[in-house]
Amino acid sequence: MAKTVKFFFIILLLLPLSCGFKVINKSEAKKFSITNVVSTGDKRIGYKIKNYLLAYSKKDSQNEIIVNFNINKNKSIKEKNIKNEITKYQISLQVNLKFYKLDNAENQKEINLKIDGNYTVDQIYSRTKSNEKKLIENLTDNISGKLLDEIGIRLNDI
């Protein structure tokens, strides 16, 4: 009985060691160079995402990629009050990004991300527009970071 307990204990210790799991080093995954970026859709958001991606692009990297993305911004009514006045809006950003290595155009990867956010309507119109601008800026920063991480992860698959 003691031998079987020791045997199962040894097996349980050795089993996780041979699973082949490898932790991804994010700094190693983000080593790529963007040679061309084409964006369609909302121009202001596309410009910010393009600059964000190009800022993290390494010029001396071996992985040269071409990026194409489409941005859809949708603004809808989230809440109304008893007087049927709008109190909250919801903005959703959807980005469809396709990229491929310069030397391997057939192996194209696609990333689809969607992010939502709400902002309140203020008594003063300029504050409402300011709330909308801040929300769009925050959503753009969030989705840009996620896109950068996804490109790094999926670039290892190519």
C-alpha positions in Angstrom: 0.0 0.0 0.0 2.8 2.4 0.8 4.5 1.7 -2.5 1.4 2.5 -4.5 1.0 5.8 -2.6 4.6 6.7 -3.3 4.1 5.7 -7.0 1.1 7.9 -7.4 2.8 10.8 -5.6 5.8 10.6 -8.0 3.5 10.4 -11.0 1.6 13.5 -9.8 4.9 15.4 -9.4 6.2 14.5 -12.8 3.0 14.9 -14.8 2.9 18.8 -14.8 6.5 18.9 -15.8 6.0 17.3 -19.2 2.9 19.3 -20.4 4.9 21.5 -22.8 3.4 24.7 -21.6 5.6 27.8 -22.3 4.9 31.2 -20.9 4.9 33.9 -23.6 7.3 36.8 -23.0 5.4 39.8 -24.2 8.6 41.8 -24.8 9.8 39.1 -27.2 6.4 38.9 -28.9 6.3 42.6 -29.7 9.4 42.5 -31.9 8.1 43.4 -35.4 8.4 46.2 -37.9 5.4 47.7 -39.6 6.2 48.7 -43.2 2.8 49.8 -44.4 -0.5 50.6 -42.6 -3.8 51.1 -44.4 -6.9 52.2 -42.4 -10.5 52.6 -43.5 -13.5 53.8 -41.6 -13.3 56.6 -39.0 -10.3 58.7 -39.8 -9.6 60.2 -36.4 -9.6 56.9 -34.6 -7.7 55.2 -37.4 -5.0 57.9 -37.2 -4.6 57.3 -33.4 -4.4 53.5 -33.8 -2.0 53.8 -36.7 0.3 56.1 -34.6 0.1 53.8 -31.6 1.1 50.8 -33.6 3.9 52.6 -35.4 5.3 53.9 -32.1 5.8 50.3 -30.9 7.2 49.1 -34.2 10.9 48.1 -34.0 12.8 49.4 -37.1 15.5 46.8 -36.9 13.3 43.8 -36.5 13.3 40.8 -38.9 9.5 40.4 -38.8 8.3 43.0 -41.3 4.5 43.1 -41.5 1.8 45.0 -43.5 -1.3 46.0 -41.6 -4.8 46.8 -42.9 -7.6 47.6 -40.6 -11.2 48.9 -40.8 -12.9 50.8 -37.9 -16.6 51.0 -37.3 -17.9 53.5 -34.7 -21.5 53.2 -33.7 -23.3 55.6 -31.4 -26.6 54.6 -29.9 -29.0 55.8 -27.1 -28.4 53.9 -23.9 -30.9 55.5 -21.5 -33.8 58.0 -21.5 -35.5 59.6 -18.5 -39.2 59.9 -17.8 -39.5 63.0 -19.9 -38.1 61.0 -22.9 -34.9 62.9 -22.8 -31.6 61.2 -23.6 -29.4 60.8 -20.5 -26.7 58.3 -21.7 -25.2 57.3 -25.0 -23.3 54.2 -25.8 -20.4 54.1 -28.2 -19.0 50.9 -29.6 -15.8 50.6 -31.6 -15.2 47.6 -33.8 -11.8 47.0 -35.4 -11.2 44.4 -38.1 -7.4 44.1 -38.5 -5.6 41.9 -41.1 -1.9 41.6 -41.2 0.7 39.5 -42.9 4.5 39.2 -43.1 6.1 40.9 -46.0 7.8 37.6 -47.2 4.7 35.5 -46.6 1.6 37.2 -48.0 -0.5 34.0 -48.3 -0.5 33.4 -44.5 -2.7 36.3 -43.4 -4.0 36.7 -39.9 -7.2 38.5 -38.8 -8.1 40.1 -35.5 -11.6 41.3 -34.7 -12.1 43.3 -31.5 -15.1 45.2 -30.2 -15.2 47.5 -27.2 -18.1 49.5 -25.7 -18.4 52.5 -23.5 -21.0 54.9 -22.1 -21.1 58.6 -21.5 -23.6 60.9 -19.9 -25.4 63.8 -21.4 -24.8 67.1 -19.5 -26.9 70.2 -19.3 -24.3 72.1 -21.4 -23.7 70.8 -24.9 -19.9 71.5 -24.8 -19.5 69.2 -21.8 -21.5 66.5 -23.5 -19.1 66.7 -26.5 -16.2 66.7 -24.1 -17.5 63.5 -22.4 -17.9 61.9 -25.8 -14.3 62.9 -26.9 -12.8 61.5 -23.7 -14.7 58.3 -24.0 -13.6 57.8 -27.6 -10.0 58.6 -26.6 -10.1 56.0 -23.8 -11.7 53.4 -26.0 -9.1 54.0 -28.7 -6.2 53.6 -26.2 -7.7 50.4 -24.9 -8.3 48.8 -28.3 -4.9 49.9 -29.5 -3.2 48.1 -26.6 -5.2 45.0 -27.2 -4.4 45.1 -30.9 -0.7 45.4 -30.2 -0.8 42.4 -27.8 -2.8 40.3 -30.3 -0.4 41.1 -33.2 2.5 40.0 -31.1 0.9 36.8 -30.0 -0.4 35.9 -33.5 2.9 36.8 -35.2 4.5 33.8 -33.5 2.0 31.5 -35.2 3.1 32.6 -38.7 
